[in-house]
Amino acid sequence: MSKTMSVRLPKYLHREIKKLAEEEGISMNQFIATAAAEKISSLKTVAYLENRAERGSRAKFEHVLSKVSDAEPGEHDTL
């Protein structure tokens, strides 16, 4: 279910949103909804990664890393 929300935007921001939405072939409403969804996704991703980092273990990382063979990279893996 959609909700309606009024937002006051500076004129320059309104112009930019209008211009970009037209370039993308979408409505300003869709542009703003997509921008909000992207921002939410970004913030949730940061929170998720911080949570995962807190659960990390240097000892476990080094244990897994120790299983990697000490060999030169293949020709396709070099710069």
matplotlib code that plots the C-alpha trace (Angstrom):
import matplotlib.pyplot as plt

x = [0.0, 1.4, 1.5, 1.6, 4.3, 4.9, 8.5, 9.9, 12.9, 15.3, 14.5, 17.9, 17.3, 13.8, 15.2, 17.9, 15.5, 13.1, 15.9, 17.4, 13.9, 13.2, 16.5, 15.7, 12.1, 10.5, 8.4, 9.9, 8.0, 9.6, 13.0, 12.7, 11.3, 14.2, 16.7, 15.2, 15.3, 19.0, 19.9, 18.1, 19.9, 23.2, 22.7, 21.4, 24.4, 26.8, 25.0, 25.1, 28.8, 29.6, 27.7, 29.5, 32.9, 32.1, 31.6, 34.8, 37.8, 41.4, 42.4, 39.7, 40.7, 44.4, 43.4, 41.5, 44.3, 46.8, 45.1, 45.9, 48.9, 52.0, 52.2, 52.8, 49.5, 48.7, 49.4, 45.8, 45.8, 48.8, 48.7]
y = [0.0, 3.4, 6.4, 10.0, 12.3, 16.0, 17.0, 20.5, 20.5, 23.4, 24.6, 23.4, 19.9, 19.8, 20.8, 18.2, 15.4, 16.5, 16.5, 13.1, 11.5, 12.7, 11.3, 8.0, 8.0, 7.7, 9.9, 12.2, 10.1, 6.9, 8.6, 9.7, 6.3, 4.5, 6.9, 6.3, 2.6, 2.8, 4.8, 2.4, -0.5, 1.2, 1.9, -1.6, -3.1, -1.1, -2.2, -5.9, -5.7, -4.1, -6.9, -9.5, -7.9, -8.0, -11.7, -12.2, -14.0, -13.3, -16.8, -18.4, -16.2, -17.2, -20.9, -20.7, -18.7, -21.3, -23.8, -21.8, -23.2, -21.0, -20.9, -18.2, -17.1, -18.5, -16.4, -15.4, -14.1, -11.7, -8.0]
z = [0.0, -1.0, 1.3, 0.4, 1.7, 1.0, 0.9, 0.6, -1.8, -2.7, -6.2, -7.6, -6.2, -7.7, -11.1, -11.0, -10.0, -12.7, -15.3, -14.3, -14.1, -17.6, -18.8, -17.3, -18.6, -15.2, -13.0, -10.4, -7.8, -9.1, -9.1, -5.5, -4.4, -6.0, -4.5, -1.0, -1.6, -2.6, 0.5, 2.8, 1.1, 1.5, 5.2, 5.9, 4.1, 6.2, 9.4, 8.1, 7.4, 10.7, 12.4, 10.5, 11.3, 15.0, 14.8, 12.9, 14.3, 13.3, 14.4, 12.2, 9.3, 9.7, 10.0, 6.6, 5.0, 6.1, 3.8, 0.7, -1.1, -1.3, -5.1, -7.7, -9.4, -12.8, -15.9, -16.1, -12.5, -12.9, -13.6]

ax = plt.figure().add_subplot(projection="3d")
ax.plot(x, y, z, "-o")
ax.set_aspect("equal")
plt.show()
